Amino acid sequence: MRVGGQFCPGVLHAVQAKDGLLIRIRVPGGLIEANQLRTIADLSRSFADGTIEITSRANLQLRAIRNQDISHIIESISSAGLLPSPQHDRVRNIVTSPIAGLDSEEFIDPRPLIHELDRRLQADTVFVNLHPKFSFAIHGGPKRFGHDTADVSLDAVNLGAAPYLRFSLGGVSSGFVVKPGDAVDCVLATTRMCIELAKESSLPVRGKAVVAIPGEMERILDALSHMLQPSPLSMPASTVNEALLGICPTPQASRVSIIPSVPLGRLTPAHANYLADASPEWEGDLRLAPWRGVVLGSIPKSAADNIVGQLRAIGLSCEGRDGFQGIAACAGITGCDASLADVRGDAASLAQRLLGHDAPSGWTVNLSGCDKQCARRHGATAELVAGPLGYTLNVKGRRVASDCSREFALDAVAALHENLLSEVAAR
């Protein structure tokens, strides 16, 4: 299946990149076990480029893999339980909050629904050929951390006597809610209908495509009517929370979540192994986050300062002053033939300019090696897009410079950062 002119990677669908083979590993809900992360760390050190990339849908990537090593990597990933169904290798985008079950504002803990959905997706061959970017989202409360619009989404709301889940398709609210006990049935039935309706209309199997067909939302709602009831609440405006950082409270007063900054969303094997060791040592857990980060969840409050110090010592700051906060970059010239700049190197140079300063609220910067802007986040504070003659610089969606040197572009973004902090201080 081609996506954007290229094969979308999986574990069994390695893609040839400039620096070697690239694989993507499904981690439903970002809920990863310590032994699984340790396995990926070992593979990265021995058979890849020594980094573990976290994606914006909380999956993992390894790159710079040699052809002769791919069989061993597949076997190891499968043994770790990260490839439970080879047929469903690329049916992977199941998203939830990275603090699911640890958020005092939640109405329900969505993790059991995430696990049930994943299990039932893999048990049914009708879902084998879902579009690799088809995504499911189940949120137990009001917090959102991903900018992507899910194809099928359920969002918990409190209707007084009991929680329900608001049902949306392709970002369009249905106006109906479903009981938690019917949630997975609702999602799977909707997905089956999306497959059928997209086939009838020769469209990609995506929620947005299906809901755009006149009358099809009504057709789906009619088929699901036995599970749905009208929502007495209107759909609130969609908001995306800022990435979490530092020591965060949980509903248990004696436990906290520890959330470090992960520079450019890339863990080293040393980072991964420390997290994999700390989680079981303190009877906590691990989650990958859609801001391309990681959460060390449910850690004893008494151990937090020590763990934060250990993380700082290995290069994972919890203070938000490492300069990398909010900065994202594509693979760049070392990993992609299309890239026209070393965007990861330039991102590191930008972080050095910002080192020691807090990030302004909502601060996000995207550096892209070409105008395809892979992994672009919409609505970034600043965008640097490399071209043949230099960078194009966009600030809050408006072009402010073209064909400028890296030094000019990085200095301009650093000046913008300083100005935004000054504005905050002057209020």
C-alpha positions as CSV (number, residue, x, y, z in Angstrom):
1,M,0.0,0.0,0.0
2,R,1.5,3.4,-1.0
3,V,1.1,6.4,1.1
4,G,2.4,9.7,-0.2
5,G,4.3,7.9,-3.0
6,Q,6.2,5.8,-0.5
7,F,5.6,2.6,1.4
8,C,4.5,3.3,4.9
9,P,6.9,1.4,7.2
10,G,6.1,-1.4,9.7
11,V,8.2,-4.1,11.2
12,L,7.5,-6.4,8.3
13,H,7.4,-3.5,5.8
14,A,10.9,-2.0,6.1
15,V,11.4,1.0,4.0
16,Q,14.7,1.9,2.3
17,A,15.9,5.3,3.4
18,K,19.1,7.1,2.6
19,D,20.8,5.7,5.8
20,G,19.5,2.2,5.5
21,L,16.2,0.4,6.3
22,L,13.6,2.1,8.4
23,I,11.0,0.2,10.5
24,R,8.1,1.4,12.6
25,I,6.9,-0.5,15.6
26,R,3.3,-0.4,16.8
27,V,2.7,0.5,20.4
28,P,-1.1,0.8,20.9
29,G,-1.9,3.7,23.2
30,G,1.8,4.2,23.7
31,L,1.6,1.7,26.5
32,I,5.0,0.0,26.5
33,E,6.4,-2.5,28.9
34,A,9.9,-2.2,30.4
35,N,11.2,-5.4,28.8
36,Q,9.9,-4.2,25.4
37,L,11.7,-0.9,25.6
38,R,14.8,-2.7,26.8
39,T,14.6,-5.0,23.7
40,I,14.3,-2.0,21.4
41,A,17.3,-0.4,23.1
42,D,19.4,-3.5,22.5
43,L,18.4,-3.6,18.8
44,S,19.1,0.1,18.3
45,R,22.6,-0.2,19.8
46,S,23.5,-3.4,17.9
47,F,21.7,-3.1,14.6
48,A,20.5,0.4,14.0
49,D,21.9,4.0,14.3
50,G,21.9,4.0,18.1
51,T,18.7,6.0,18.5
52,I,15.0,5.2,19.1
53,E,12.6,7.6,17.5
54,I,9.2,8.3,19.1
55,T,6.5,9.2,16.6
56,S,3.7,11.7,16.9
57,R,1.3,8.7,17.3
58,A,3.4,7.3,20.1
59,N,4.9,4.4,18.1
60,L,8.6,3.7,17.7
61,Q,11.1,3.8,14.8
62,L,14.5,2.3,14.2
63,R,16.6,3.4,11.2
64,A,19.9,2.7,9.5
65,I,19.3,-1.0,9.6
66,R,21.3,-3.3,7.3
67,N,19.4,-5.8,5.1
68,Q,21.3,-8.8,6.7
69,D,20.1,-7.8,10.2
70,I,16.3,-7.4,9.5
71,S,15.4,-11.0,10.1
72,H,17.0,-11.0,13.6
73,I,15.3,-7.7,14.4
74,I,11.9,-9.0,13.4
75,E,12.4,-12.1,15.5
76,S,13.4,-10.1,18.5
77,I,10.5,-7.6,18.2
78,S,8.1,-10.5,17.8
79,S,9.5,-12.3,20.9
80,A,9.0,-9.1,22.9
81,G,5.3,-9.1,22.1
82,L,5.5,-6.0,19.8
83,L,4.4,-8.0,16.7
84,P,1.5,-10.1,18.0
85,S,-0.2,-10.3,14.5
86,P,2.0,-10.2,11.4
87,Q,-1.0,-9.5,9.3
88,H,-1.8,-6.4,11.3
89,D,1.7,-5.0,11.3
90,R,0.6,-1.6,10.1
91,V,-2.8,-1.5,11.8
92,R,-1.2,0.5,14.7
93,N,-2.5,3.9,15.4
94,I,-4.5,3.6,18.6
95,V,-4.1,6.8,20.6
96,T,-4.9,7.8,24.1
97,S,-3.6,10.2,26.7
98,P,-0.1,9.4,27.9
99,I,-1.4,10.0,31.5
100,A,-4.4,7.7,31.1
101,G,-5.3,6.3,34.5
102,L,-3.0,8.9,36.1
103,D,-5.2,11.9,35.5
104,S,-7.5,13.2,38.2
105,E,-9.7,14.9,35.6
106,E,-10.5,11.6,33.8
107,F,-14.1,10.3,33.8
108,I,-12.9,6.8,33.0
109,D,-9.5,5.0,32.6
110,P,-9.4,4.2,28.9
111,R,-6.6,1.7,29.0
112,P,-8.8,-1.4,29.3
113,L,-10.7,-0.2,26.2
114,I,-7.4,0.4,24.4
115,H,-6.3,-3.2,25.1
116,E,-9.6,-4.6,24.1
117,L,-9.7,-2.7,20.8
118,D,-6.2,-3.8,20.0
119,R,-6.9,-7.4,20.7
120,R,-10.1,-7.4,18.6
121,L,-8.6,-5.6,15.7
122,Q,-5.9,-8.2,15.5
123,A,-8.4,-11.0,15.7
124,D,-10.3,-10.0,12.6
125,T,-8.8,-10.2,9.1
126,V,-11.3,-7.6,7.8
127,F,-9.0,-4.9,9.3
128,V,-5.7,-6.2,7.7
129,N,-5.8,-3.7,4.8
130,L,-6.8,-0.6,6.8
131,H,-4.9,2.5,5.6
132,P,-1.6,2.6,7.6
133,K,-2.5,6.0,8.8
134,F,-6.0,5.1,9.9
135,S,-6.2,6.1,13.6
136,F,-8.4,5.4,16.6
137,A,-8.5,7.6,19.7
138,I,-10.1,6.9,23.0
139,H,-9.8,9.5,25.7
140,G,-11.0,9.1,29.3
141,G,-11.1,12.8,30.0
142,P,-10.8,16.3,28.6
143,K,-7.0,16.4,28.0
144,R,-5.7,16.1,24.4
145,F,-2.1,16.0,23.5
146,G,-2.1,15.1,19.8
147,H,-2.9,17.5,16.9
148,D,-4.0,14.7,14.5
149,T,-7.7,14.2,13.8
150,A,-8.5,10.6,14.5
151,D,-10.6,8.6,12.0
152,V,-12.7,7.2,14.7
153,S,-12.7,8.8,18.2
154,L,-14.4,8.4,21.5
155,D,-14.2,11.1,24.2
156,A,-15.4,10.5,27.7
157,V,-18.0,12.9,29.1
158,N,-19.7,13.0,32.4
159,L,-23.5,13.0,32.0
160,G,-24.2,12.8,35.8
161,A,-25.2,9.3,36.7
162,A,-22.5,7.6,34.6
163,P,-19.8,8.4,32.1
164,Y,-20.4,8.1,28.4
165,L,-18.2,8.4,25.4
166,R,-18.9,11.0,22.7
167,F,-18.6,9.4,19.2
168,S,-16.9,11.3,16.3
169,L,-15.9,10.2,12.8
170,G,-13.1,12.0,10.9
171,G,-13.2,14.8,13.4
172,V,-16.9,15.4,12.9
173,S,-19.1,14.9,16.0
174,S,-22.0,12.6,15.5
175,G,-24.1,14.2,18.2
176,F,-24.4,10.9,20.0
177,V,-22.7,9.1,22.9
178,V,-22.1,5.4,23.7
179,K,-21.8,3.5,26.9
180,P,-18.3,2.3,27.8
181,G,-19.5,-1.3,27.6
182,D,-20.4,-0.8,23.9
183,A,-17.4,1.4,23.0
184,V,-15.3,-1.1,21.3
185,D,-18.2,-2.6,19.4
186,C,-19.1,0.8,18.2
187,V,-15.5,1.5,17.0
188,L,-15.2,-1.8,15.2
189,A,-18.6,-1.6,13.6
190,T,-17.9,2.0,12.4
191,T,-14.5,0.9,11.0
192,R,-16.1,-2.0,9.1
193,M,-18.6,0.4,7.5
194,C,-15.8,2.8,6.6
195,I,-14.1,0.0,4.7
196,E,-17.3,-0.9,2.9
197,L,-18.4,2.7,2.1
198,A,-14.9,3.7,1.0
199,K,-14.8,0.7,-1.4
200,E,-18.2,1.6,-2.8
201,S,-17.0,5.1,-3.6
202,S,-13.4,4.2,-4.6
203,L,-12.0,6.4,-1.8
204,P,-9.2,5.8,0.8
205,V,-10.4,4.1,4.0
206,R,-10.2,7.2,6.1
207,G,-12.8,8.8,8.4
208,K,-12.6,12.2,6.7
209,A,-13.2,10.7,3.3
210,V,-16.2,8.7,4.4
211,V,-17.9,11.5,6.4
212,A,-17.5,13.8,3.4
213,I,-19.8,11.6,1.3
214,P,-23.3,13.1,1.5
215,G,-25.6,10.9,3.7
216,E,-23.0,8.5,4.8
217,M,-22.7,9.7,8.4
218,E,-26.5,9.3,8.7
219,R,-26.2,5.8,7.3
220,I,-23.5,4.8,9.8
221,L,-25.5,6.3,12.7
222,D,-28.6,4.4,11.6
223,A,-26.6,1.1,11.7
224,L,-25.3,1.9,15.2
225,S,-28.6,3.2,16.6
226,H,-29.0,0.3,19.0
227,M,-25.7,1.4,20.7
228,L,-26.1,5.2,20.6
229,Q,-28.1,7.8,22.4
230,P,-28.3,11.6,21.7
231,S,-25.8,13.6,23.6
232,P,-27.3,16.4,25.7
233,L,-23.9,18.2,25.5
234,S,-22.6,20.1,22.5
235,M,-19.1,19.2,21.3
236,P,-16.6,21.7,22.8
237,A,-14.1,23.4,20.7
238,S,-11.1,21.1,20.1
239,T,-8.1,22.1,22.2
240,V,-4.7,20.5,22.4
241,N,-2.9,20.7,25.7
242,E,0.8,21.6,25.9
243,A,3.3,18.8,26.4
244,L,3.7,17.9,30.0
245,L,7.1,18.2,31.7
246,G,8.6,17.6,35.1
247,I,7.0,16.1,38.2
248,C,3.2,15.8,37.7
249,P,0.7,14.7,40.4
250,T,-1.5,11.6,40.1
251,P,-4.7,10.8,41.9
252,Q,-2.6,8.9,44.5
253,A,-1.0,11.6,46.7
254,S,2.0,9.4,47.3
255,R,2.8,8.9,43.6
256,V,3.8,11.1,40.8
257,S,4.6,10.9,37.1
258,I,8.0,12.0,35.9
259,I,8.1,13.5,32.4
260,P,11.5,14.5,30.9
261,S,12.2,16.4,27.7
262,V,13.3,14.0,25.0
263,P,15.5,16.0,22.5
264,L,13.9,15.8,19.0
265,G,11.9,12.8,20.2
266,R,15.0,10.5,20.1
267,L,16.0,8.3,23.0
268,T,19.5,6.7,23.2
269,P,19.8,3.1,24.3
270,A,21.2,4.5,27.6
271,H,18.1,6.6,28.1
272,A,15.8,3.7,27.3
273,N,17.6,1.3,29.5
274,Y,17.4,3.7,32.5
275,L,13.7,4.2,32.0
276,A,13.2,0.4,31.6
277,D,15.1,-0.2,34.8
278,A,13.4,2.6,36.9
279,S,9.9,1.6,36.0
280,P,9.8,-1.8,37.6
281,E,12.2,-0.8,40.4
282,W,9.6,1.7,41.6
283,E,6.5,-0.3,40.6
284,G,5.6,2.3,38.0
285,D,4.9,2.1,34.3
286,L,6.0,3.5,31.0
287,R,4.1,5.4,28.3
288,L,5.1,7.0,25.0
289,A,3.6,10.4,24.3
290,P,2.4,12.1,21.1
291,W,4.6,15.1,21.8
292,R,7.3,12.5,20.9
293,G,8.2,12.0,24.6
294,V,8.0,9.5,27.4
295,V,6.2,9.3,30.7
296,L,7.6,7.4,33.7
297,G,4.2,7.0,35.5
298,S,3.1,6.3,39.0
299,I,6.5,6.7,40.8
300,P,6.8,7.1,44.6
301,K,6.9,10.8,45.4
302,S,9.8,10.1,47.7
303,A,12.0,8.8,44.8
304,A,11.1,11.6,42.4
305,D,14.0,14.0,43.1
306,N,16.6,11.2,42.8
307,I,15.1,10.0,39.5
308,V,15.0,13.5,38.1
309,G,18.7,13.9,39.0
310,Q,19.5,10.6,37.3
311,L,17.6,11.6,34.2
312,R,19.5,14.9,34.1
313,A,22.8,13.1,34.4
314,I,22.0,11.1,31.2
315,G,20.8,14.1,29.2
316,L,17.0,14.0,29.9
317,S,16.1,17.2,31.6
318,C,12.8,17.7,33.5
319,E,13.3,21.4,33.9
320,G,12.3,22.5,30.4
321,R,15.5,24.7,30.0
322,D,17.5,22.4,27.7
323,G,16.5,24.4,24.6
324,F,14.8,21.5,22.9
325,Q,11.4,22.1,24.4
326,G,8.9,22.3,21.5
327,I,11.4,21.7,18.7
328,A,10.8,19.0,16.1
329,A,12.8,18.1,13.0
330,C,12.5,15.5,10.2
331,A,15.2,13.0,9.4
332,G,17.3,15.6,7.5
333,I,20.1,15.2,5.0
334,T,21.7,12.2,6.7
335,G,18.5,10.0,6.6
336,C,16.5,11.2,3.6
337,D,17.5,11.7,-0.1
338,A,14.9,14.5,-0.5
339,S,16.3,16.6,2.3
340,L,18.2,19.8,1.4
341,A,19.6,20.6,4.9
342,D,20.9,19.0,8.0
343,V,17.8,20.0,9.9
344,R,18.6,17.9,13.0
345,G,22.0,19.5,13.3
346,D,20.3,22.9,12.9
347,A,17.7,22.0,15.5
348,A,20.5,21.2,17.9
349,S,22.1,24.5,17.1
350,L,18.9,26.3,17.8
351,A,18.5,24.5,21.1
352,Q,22.0,25.6,22.0
353,R,20.9,29.2,21.4
354,L,17.9,28.7,23.7
355,L,19.7,26.8,26.4
356,G,18.9,27.9,29.9
357,H,15.7,29.7,29.0
358,D,12.1,28.7,29.7
359,A,10.0,28.0,26.6
360,P,7.1,30.4,26.0
361,S,3.6,28.9,26.4
362,G,2.7,27.1,23.2
363,W,6.2,27.3,21.8
364,T,6.7,24.9,18.8
365,V,9.2,24.9,16.0
366,N,9.3,22.6,13.0
367,L,12.4,22.2,10.9
368,S,11.8,20.4,7.6
369,G,14.4,19.3,5.0
370,C,12.2,19.9,2.0
371,D,8.8,21.3,1.1
372,K,7.1,17.9,1.7
373,Q,7.4,18.8,5.4
374,C,7.1,15.2,6.6
375,A,5.9,14.9,10.2
376,R,4.8,18.6,10.1
377,R,2.8,19.9,13.1
378,H,0.1,22.3,12.0
379,G,0.0,25.6,13.9
380,A,3.7,25.7,14.9
381,T,5.0,29.0,16.2
382,A,7.8,28.9,13.7
383,E,8.5,26.7,10.6
384,L,11.8,26.4,8.8
385,V,11.5,24.7,5.4
386,A,14.7,24.0,3.6
387,G,15.0,24.8,-0.2
388,P,17.8,24.8,-2.7
389,L,18.8,28.4,-1.8
390,G,18.2,28.3,2.0
391,Y,15.4,28.2,4.5
392,T,11.9,29.7,4.2
393,L,10.8,31.0,7.6
394,N,7.2,31.1,8.6
395,V,6.0,32.6,11.8
396,K,2.5,31.8,13.0
397,G,1.6,30.7,9.5
398,R,2.9,33.8,7.8
399,R,6.0,33.8,5.6
400,V,8.6,36.3,6.9
401,A,11.7,35.3,4.9
402,S,12.8,33.2,2.0
403,D,16.1,31.7,0.9
404,C,17.8,32.7,4.0
405,S,20.9,31.3,5.5
406,R,20.8,28.8,8.4
407,E,22.4,31.5,10.7
408,F,19.8,34.1,9.8
409,A,17.0,31.6,10.3
410,L,18.2,30.3,13.6
411,D,19.0,33.8,14.9
412,A,15.5,35.0,13.8
413,V,13.8,32.1,15.7
414,A,15.9,32.7,18.8
415,A,15.0,36.4,18.7
416,L,11.3,35.4,18.4
417,H,11.7,33.2,21.4
418,E,13.3,36.1,23.4
419,N,10.5,38.5,22.3
420,L,7.8,36.1,23.4
421,L,9.4,35.7,26.8
422,S,9.7,39.5,27.2
423,E,6.0,39.9,26.3
424,V,5.1,37.5,29.1
425,A,7.4,39.2,31.6
426,A,5.9,42.6,30.7
427,R,2.3,41.5,31.5
